[in-house]
Amino acid sequence: MSGNRSVVATWIRGWALARGVTAPVAIPGGYRVQVGWPEQQERYVFPGITSVFTDLANTITAPWIFLKVCAPPDRVRAVLPARWAIQSPGYMMMNTGLVLQDEAPLAAGYHLKAELQLPVPVVHILTDGGEIAASGRIALADDFAIYDRIATAAAHRRKGLATAVMKRLTEIACSRGITKGVLVATEEGRVLYETLGWQLRSPYTSAVIPFVK
């Protein structure tokens, strides 16, 4: 997966911007981010399985340090000690031809609000009562839009809100002259993004040592 290195470098830089954490630091074959959250202290991100990845897996014993790599879960599981738990499947996806699309109409009772501050514009879809029903953001880095935190509250799903968020974020990216996007999708999200023209770049597998009381 050596061809993924530049994509991963851009994605992790944008992810750190979008989450407001320390910028990534390059390490041999990958990147380290000092996250500092209670249930994610650090993350190491690799474009492929390397000796550094496996050395870290064998050395780390503390919980809440994540190893993330562009590789399928079965290959990752094969090189991890048993103490590591594989997380739900992820998918690194790209769209190298972002274009303005017709605005997705919102169902009655919803309205869209965009906060256009750079480098992390944010889009919310609110109910008429002010509740956040769906949201998402993009970080702008290396001529890419890194899409992040695309989410719809459970009570508001199946109403096209995530599509509306994605289209508005893409409109923001295009207005800045950016025509390339990258994101990491869940299983459910992958289906949505493919309908919007995104393509799978690589499986993206995460592992962590769970905290045991």
N, C-alpha and C positions, 0 to 999 in steps of 0.2 A: 504493500500500500504506500510505497514511497511517493507516488504521485499525489497523495493526499496531503503532504506536508504543508504546502502553501495554503491549502483550503483550511486545514486545521488551525494553522497559525492565525489566519484571519478570523475564523469562527471563535476561537478562544479569546482573542483580543476583544471582539465585539461582545461576547458573552460577559466578560468582566466589566465592560462599560455598562452594559444593560443592567447588570446586577449591582453596580456600585461597589465592587470589591477591588482589591489590589490588582494591578496589571500583571499579566502572566510573565514568567521568567523562563527563558529558554534553558533546557537541560539537554544532555545528549539524547537525541532522538525524539524529543517531545517538549512538553511545557508543564510548569508547575504554577498553580495559583494558590496563594494564601487566602483562603476564603473567610475563615473566622466565624462561621455560624456554629451554633451548638451541635447540630447534627451533620455538619460538613466543615471540618477544620481545614482541610487541604484537598485539592484535586490535582491529579497528574493526568495529562491528556497526551495520547500518542496516535500518530497516523497509522501505526501498525505494530504488531507484537515484535519486540526487540529484546535483546539481552538485558537492557536497562529496565524494561518493563518487568521481566521475570525476576530480576534481582530485587526490585522494589517489592514485588509480591512476596518474595521469600523473606525479606528483611522486616517489612512493616508488620507490627503486631497490635498497634493501637486502633481503636474503633474510629469511625467517622473520617477516615482518610480514603478518598475515592480514587480508584484507578479506572480510567476511561480510555477506550481504544477503538479504532476503526477496524473491527474484526467481528466475525459471528460469534455468538455465545458459546458454541461447542468448542471452538478453537481456544477461546479464552479460558473456559473451564478446565481444559486439558493442561494448562500451564500454571494454574493457581493452586496453592495449598488449600486444604479442605476448609480452613477457617474463613475463607472469602465467600461471600454470598453474591451471586449474580442478580442484578436488578432487572426490572422489566425491559423488554427489547426497545432499542432506540434505532433511529435511522438518520444518518446525515444526508440531507437533501440539498439540491442546488437548483436554481433557476437562472440561467445566463441570458435570458431574454425578457426581463421584466418590462411589461408595457402597460399603459393605462388601459383599464377595462371599464365596461359599463358599471356604474355604481349599483351595488346590490341593494334593492329596496328593503327597508326595515318593516317588520310587522308593526301593527298598531300598538302603541304603548311604549315604544322605544325611540330613543334618539341618540345620535352619535356626537361625541365630543373628542376633539383632537387637541393635544398639547404639543406644540411644534418646537419645543426647546431642543437645541443641539447639544451633544451629539446623539441624544436618545429621545426621539419623538415617541409619544405614547397616544394610543387610541383607546377610548372607553365607549362602550354602548351602555347607556343608562336607561332604566325604566323611568316612566314619568314621575315616579315617586322618589327618584334619586338613587336607587339601588344600582350598583355595578353588576350588569348581567354578563358582560363579556369584555375582554380587553386584550391588548397586545402592544408590543413595542418593537422598534428597530434601533439598533446601534449602527452608526455609520463609520466604517473603518476600511481602509485599503480599497476604496472604490467598490465596496460591497455594502449591502444592507443585511445585517445579521438580525433575523427575526427571532424574537424571544418572548416567553411568557404569554403565548397565545392560549387563552383559556376562556371557557364559558361556564358559568355557574350551573350546577346540576338542574336547577329548576327552570332554566332558560334554554336548554339544549333542543336540537332538532328544529330550530327556527331560522337557520341561516345566519346567525349572528357572527360566527367565526369567519364565514366567508366575507361578510361585510367588513370585519376588522382587517382581514388580509388585504382586501381590495383597497381600503383606505390607506393602509401602511404602504402598499405598493405605489399608490398615487403620490404619497409623500416622497418615497425613494426616487421615483421618476422625476419629480419636480426639482430634485437636487442633481439630476443628471446621472443617477445611478441605475444601471440596468442589470446588475447581478445580485443575486441573493443567496444566502445559505442559512440553514437552520437544522436543528436536531428535532425529529418528530417522534411522537409515541406511535404505537400501532394504530390507534384510532386516527390520530392526526395525519399520518401518512396517506390515508385514503383521501382525506379532504385535500391535501396539498397536491396530490397527483391530479385531481380534477381541475386544479388551478394552473397546471402546466409545470409543476415541479417534478424533478427526476431524482431517483435514488442514486446517491453517490457511493454510499457504503453502509453496511450495518455498523451500529455504534453501541458497544457493550460497556456497561458500567458494573463495577464490583466494589464492595465495601465489606469491612469486618464489622458485623453487627455488635452493638453494645449489649453486653450480658450483665444483668444485675446480679 
